[in-house]
Structures are given as C-alpha cells and as structure tokens.
Amino acid sequence: MDTLLDCRVCLEEIPADTNSETEEYVSYFCGLDCYQQWHQLAPQVEEQQAA
C-alpha cells in the first residue's frame, strides 16, 4: 500500500512516491495553484499568530 500525503491547502491526497524529495518537506501541495494560494496566505497567518 502506498503512503498518501495531504495537500496543505485543499487536503487532496498525494501519493508520497510522486517525488523522491518528499521526506524533506514539511508541507505538501498537490499543485502550483495550491502552493501559490498557501504562499499568499502565509504572511497573514504569521501576523495573526504573533498578535
């Protein structure tokens, strides 16, 4: 059985074997759209956590 990871944004399941470097990642994304959406929201989340 293959290990599945969850996309950080949309929670879509991603097969872990799609990239050999996945062991080094903290967050996983199913595609560029989800990564860009996360990247835009990340500073807002950091500001909220600091307050």
N, C-alpha and C positions, 0 to 999 in steps of 0.2 A: 504494500500500500504506500502510495506517495504522500509525502508530507505536504500539507496545504498551509499557506500563509494568508493572512487577511490584508487587503488593501487598507491603508491608514485612513482613507477618505470615504470610499464607498462600501467598504467591507466585503468586496468581491473576493472570492477565493483565488489564490495564485499558487500554482504548483512551485514548490521550492526548487525543483531541478531546472527551472527556466533560465537560471543564471548561476554560474559557478561561484560568484562573489556574494551570494545572499547571506552567508554565515556572518559576514562583516557588517551587515546593515542593522540599524535599529528600527527603522520604519520601512514599510514596503508599499509600493504603489503599482496598480495594475496597468498604468499607462501615463503618458505625459500630461494628459488633461488633469488627472487626479494629483499628480505631483505639483503642477502649477497652481492648482486650487489650494493645496496644502501650503505651498510656499508663500502665497499671498496672505493666508490667514495666520501663519506662524508668528509674525511680529505682534499681531493683535492679542494672541493668546499669551505671549510672554509679558506684555504690558499688564494684562489682567492679573496674571499670577504675581507680578511684582507689587501690585497695589494692595 
